[in-house]
Amino acid sequence: MGVTRFGQRTYWHLLELGQVPSTYEVASSNLHYYPRLGFAVRTPIADWYRRHQSESPFQADDWERFRDPRATTYRSYVALQRDQEAYVEGVLRHAHRGSTDVEPEWLDGLSRTLAPLRYPCHGLMMAASYLGSMAPSGRITIAAAFQAGDEIRRVHRLALRMHTLRLRSPTFGARAREIWEDDPAWQPLRELIERLLVTYDWGECFAALNLAIKPALDELIVGAFADRAWSAGDTVLASLLRALGDDSRWHEAWPRALAATAIEQRADNRAVLAHWIDVWRPRADAAVAALAPLLSDGGAIASTIARRDAALAACGLEAAR
């Protein structure tokens, strides 16, 4: 007897797998009906999705072919981050006991680095959230949503470290917004984030955020800045930042898989992505160059940019300089 859909009405679209679908395959497939059927109710938002999603230059024959290499589901994400947060809580308990005092000079420097860093990290969360809301496939939406969750966790960790430092210096971080808005070292990044937040085409948002900006900026934050904190004796901040490394690696892995899926289906996607990267990479490089002297001990500009370019090369996207 041939295979029928009788009794499998819920997961019939997964029959082509030829095996029992995984939890990830069941929970992430065919979640968005509107790219194919349109919105059930006509509102002005439909035109927004038409212009910035369905008419984007970044297209594929079937976005459902994308698969998150980590196969992240809500359950697996919660389990993964639960273990990470247990570690972070232990680090912070150690800090509250007062055994990780930092030198006054380092504390003064942190008021110009750690405190303002919450603002761009929050901007990265907002961009990931927008990307997820505009993505044409549920699997892309899920990955972007969990990335946004990681970004807000990073902001939370920075805020927690600020709290422990305020136990020693109650006014620590009071000028954070002023520094973010006026300090010359932060202005290239502020302009970059503000441009990103008004990049409405979902494909360009993806290329700018996950291919051009984050691989370099994340390496500067969780790599170079963590190393500098460790050298300064701030083992608490160093541990908090280094614990974010797994998040950053996944934020590189799933976009790499998405780019590969898109290029495999339509070869012209390579040129589309390369064009956007050529637009955004110089802006990201300028932001890294301005911040690196603050967040690192030196040499971080070349290493962070090299990390980003290696991530692009893994996608076959060696954009022109």
N, C-alpha and C positions, 0 to 999 in steps of 0.2 A: 504494500500500500504506500502511496506517496504521502509526503508530509503535508498536512493541511493546517490551516490557521484555527481550526476548531479547538476551543479550549485554551488558546494562546492569544486571546484578543488583546491583552495588555502589552505583550512583548513581541508581537508578530514581526515588527520591523527589525528585530534582532535575529531572525531565523537564519539569515545569510551567514552568521557566524559559525553555524554548524556545531555549536556546543552551548552548554548552559552559560548564559551571560553572567559576567561578574557584577558585583554590587555597583561598581563604578559605571559599567555600561548601562545597567538598568536605570540608575539614578540620574544619569547625565544626558541621555540621548533623547532627541526630538522634543525638547522642552519648549521651544519657541514656535508657535504656530503662525505668527503674523508675517514673517518674511515670505511665506508661501501663500497664505490666505488673505493677508491684510488684516488691519485692526477691525475688531467687531463693531466698534463705535467710531464714527467719523469725527475726529477732533483735529485742531490745528497741529497736534503733535505728529500726526501721520505724515505731514509734509516735511517735518524735521527729519524723521527717519528716512523718508524717501531721498532727501538731499544728502544726508550725511552718512547713510548706511547703504541703501540699495543702489545709489548712484555713485558711491565711492569708487575710485579707480582700483581699489583693492578688493578683488572678487575671487570667488572660487566656484567650481561646479557643485561641490558638496562640502560645506563646512563641517558636517558631522563626521567627516573622516579624521578631523583633528582629534588627537588623544593626549591628554595631559600625561607626561611621562611618569608622574608620581601617582596618577589615578586617584586624585584627591576627592574624597567625599567629606561630608560634614562630620561623620563619625571619625574618619581617619585624621582629619584636621584637628579636631578637638583632642584626640588622644595624643597626637604629636606635640601640640602646643601645651598641653597639660604638663607633660614631662619637662618641657623647656621652662615653663613658668615656675615649676617647683624648684628648679635650679636657681632661677632669678630671685625667688623669694629667700632662698638660703643666702645668696650673696648680699641682699639688702639687710637681712637680719644681722649679718656680720658687720655691715656698715653702721647700723643703729647702735651696736655695742661700743662704737667709738674707737675701734682698733684699726681704722683705715683713714686716719687723719691725713690730709694732704698739705703740701707746703703752701704758704701764703701766695707765693708768686704763681703757682699753678692754679690756685683758686681764683686769683685775679684774671688769669688768662681764660679760664672757663667761662667767666661772665661774658666774654666776647665770642665764645665758640659754642659751648654746650647749650647755653640758654637760647640763643637765636636759632639753633638748629631745629627746634621744634616746628618752626614755621614752614620751611621748605619740605620737611618730612610730612607735614599735614597736607601740603599741596600735592605731594606724590600720592597720598591716599585719595584725595579728591579726584585726581586724574584717573587712577585705577578704577574708582567707582564709576566715573563717567564711561570709561572704556567698557566696563561690564554691562552697563545699561544699554549701550549702543551695539553690542556685539551681535552678529547674526546667528549665532549658535549658542545653545545652552551650555555647551562644554567650555566655550570661551568665556561666557558670562561667569561660570562657576570659578574658573581659574582667576579671572580678574577680581572677583569678589573676595576670594581668599587672600589675594595679594593686597587688596585694600585693608583687610583685617590685619595682615602682617604690618602694614605701614602704621596703622593706628596703635598697634602694640609697641612699635618702635617709639612713637611719640610718648606713649605712656611710660616706657622705660626711661627715656630722657627726663621726663617730669619727676619720676621717682628719685632719680639721682639728684635732681635739683632739690627735692624735698630734704634729702639727707644732708646736703650741703647747707641748706638754710638753717638746720639745727645748729650749725657752727657760725654761719653768717646770715642773719635774718634778712638782709637786703639783697642777698645773692639773686641775680637775674632780674632785678627790678627794671633795668634798662634794655631788656631783651628786644622788645618791639622797636625801640628807637635804633638800636644797633642794626636790626634786620632791615629797617627802612632807609637808613642813612649811611651806615659804615661802607666805605668804598669796596672792601673785600667781599661783601655780601651782595653787592648790586648786580653783578652778572648773573648770579644764581636767582636773585629775585626776579629779574627780567625774564630769565628762562622759564621759571615756574609760572609767571603770569601769562606768558605767551602760550605755554602748554595748556593752561586752563581755559583758553579761548580757542583751542584747536578742536574744531567740532567734527571734522571728518573722522570716522572711527578708525579707518586704516592709518591715517597720518598720526592720530593720537597714539595708536599702538606702536608705530615705528619710532616716533619721537620718544615716548615714555620708556618702552622696554628694550629698544634696540640702540638708541643713541644716548639717552641720558642715564638711566639707572645703572648699567654695568660699570660706568666710570664713577658716578657719584657714590654708589654703594661701596665700591672698593675703597674710596677715600674715607668713608665714614666707618665701616666695620673692619677695614684693614688698617690704613695709615693712622687714622685718629685713635683707634684702639691701641696700636703699637706705641703711639706717643704717650697715651695715658699710662700704659704699663711702665714705660721708661721713667715717667714722672712719679711713679709710686702710687698712682690712682688705680689700684687693682680692681676696685669696684666698678668704675666706669669701663675699664678695659674688658672686664668679664661680661658686663652687660652688652657691650657692643659686639664682642666676638661671638656671643651666643646668638646673634642675629645672622651669622654667616650662612647657616643652612637656608634661611629664608631667601637671602640674596641669590644663592646658587639656584634655587628653584625658580626665582623670578627671571633668571636667565634661561633655564631649561625649557619651561613651557612656551615662551615666545619663540625660542629656536625651533621647537617642534611645530608651532603654528606656521612660522615662515616657511619651513620645509614643506609642510602640507600644501600651502598655497602655491608655492613655486612648482611643486610636482604636478599640480592640476593645471596650472596656467603659467607657462614660462615667462610671460610678460610681467608677472608679479615681481620678478627679480629687479627689473628696471624701475618699477613703481616704488618699491621699498628703497632701492638705492638712491633714487631722487630725493625722497624725504630724508634719508639719513644724511645726504650731502647738505641739506638745508639745516638740519638740527645738530649735526656733529660739531661744527665750529662753535656754536653757542654753548654746547655742553663743555667743550674743551676750554673755552674762556672762563666758564664758571669754576671748573676744576683748578685752572691756573691761578685764579684770584684767591681761592680758598686754601689751596694746598699749603702755603706758608703758615697759615693759622693752625691747620688741623694736623700737620705732619712735621716730622723732623727734617724733611728735605728729601728730594728725589721722588716724591709721590706723584708729581705731575706725569712723568713718563710712565711709571708703573700702572697708574690708574687708567690712563688712556690706552696703554698697551693691552690691559685686561679687557677693555671694551672692544678694541679692534680685534682681539682674538675671538671674542664672542661673535662678532660680526662675521669673521672669516669662517667660523664653524657653520654659519648659515649660508655660506657662499656669497656674502655681501661685502666684498672688499670695495667699499665706496671710495671714490676719488677724493683726494685731499684738496 
